[in-house]
């Protein structure tokens, strides 16, 4: 339900990277979505993660990429990069599918005990 998403999804506006560092949830792993990282299909998403996407023109600044725990990239056949909304959607879909598969495997493993 995208119509009411703003009422259910928290939105925080921070002035700069230093503010983000102070505000970021403890224990969360920071994942930059940037060219040259681990291909998305090979990435095992952390349970608690913050995904960082840069501007479409410049990407994620190198200083921020270096601060992240992981860097992932999206393969593309015809383009060097994706629109930031598309990139975010692809990453979140991949995360959802992999997390569901992991849960099913764990449930199946627990039934055999």
C-alpha positions in Angstrom: 0.0 0.0 0.0 2.0 3.0 -1.2 -0.7 5.5 -0.6 -0.2 5.5 3.2 3.5 4.6 3.2 4.5 8.1 4.5 2.4 7.4 7.7 4.1 4.1 8.3 7.7 4.5 7.1 9.8 6.7 9.2 11.6 9.6 7.4 14.5 11.4 8.9 16.2 14.4 7.4 19.8 14.8 8.4 22.0 17.7 7.5 25.2 15.8 6.7 27.1 12.6 7.0 28.3 13.3 10.5 24.7 13.7 11.6 23.9 10.3 10.1 26.8 8.7 11.9 25.5 10.0 15.2 21.9 9.0 14.3 22.4 5.6 12.7 21.0 2.6 14.6 23.6 0.8 16.6 24.5 -2.6 15.3 23.3 -1.9 11.8 25.7 -2.6 8.9 26.0 0.1 6.3 25.7 -1.1 2.7 26.7 1.3 -0.1 25.1 0.6 -3.5 27.9 1.6 -5.9 29.7 0.4 -9.0 32.6 -2.0 -8.3 31.1 -3.7 -5.3 30.1 -7.2 -4.6 27.5 -8.2 -7.3 24.0 -8.2 -5.8 23.3 -11.8 -6.8 26.3 -12.9 -4.6 25.5 -10.7 -1.6 24.2 -12.1 1.7 22.1 -9.2 3.2 22.8 -8.5 6.9 19.7 -8.8 9.1 20.1 -5.2 10.3 21.2 -2.9 7.5 21.1 0.6 6.2 21.4 0.9 2.5 23.1 4.0 1.1 22.4 5.1 -2.4 24.0 8.1 -4.0 22.8 10.7 -6.5 22.3 9.6 -10.0 25.0 12.0 -11.3 27.8 11.3 -8.8 27.0 8.1 -6.9 28.0 7.6 -3.3 31.0 9.8 -2.3 34.3 7.8 -1.8 34.6 8.9 1.8 31.2 7.3 2.6 31.9 4.2 0.6 35.0 3.7 2.7 33.0 4.0 5.9 30.5 1.3 4.8 30.7 -2.3 6.0 29.7 -3.6 2.5 29.6 -2.2 -1.1 27.3 -3.9 -3.5 26.7 -3.3 -7.2 24.0 -3.9 -9.7 24.8 -5.5 -13.0 23.4 -3.8 -16.1 23.5 -4.9 -19.7 22.8 -1.6 -21.4 23.6 1.2 -18.9 26.4 2.1 -16.5 23.9 2.7 -13.7 20.2 2.7 -12.8 17.9 5.5 -11.7 18.3 5.7 -7.9 14.6 4.7 -7.3 15.0 1.6 -9.5 18.3 0.7 -7.9 16.8 0.9 -4.4 13.8 -1.2 -5.5 16.0 -3.9 -7.0 18.1 -4.1 -3.8 15.0 -4.2 -1.5 13.4 -6.9 -3.7 16.6 -9.0 -3.6 16.7 -8.6 0.1 13.1 -9.7 0.6 13.5 -12.7 -1.7 16.7 -13.9 0.0 15.3 -13.3 3.5 12.2 -15.3 2.7 14.3 -18.1 1.3 16.5 -18.1 4.4 13.5 -18.2 6.7 12.0 -21.1 4.8 15.2 -23.1 4.9 15.5 -22.5 8.7 11.9 -23.6 9.2 12.5 -26.7 7.1 15.7 -27.4 9.1 13.8 -27.1 12.4 11.1 -29.5 11.3 13.6 -32.2 10.7 14.9 -32.1 14.4 
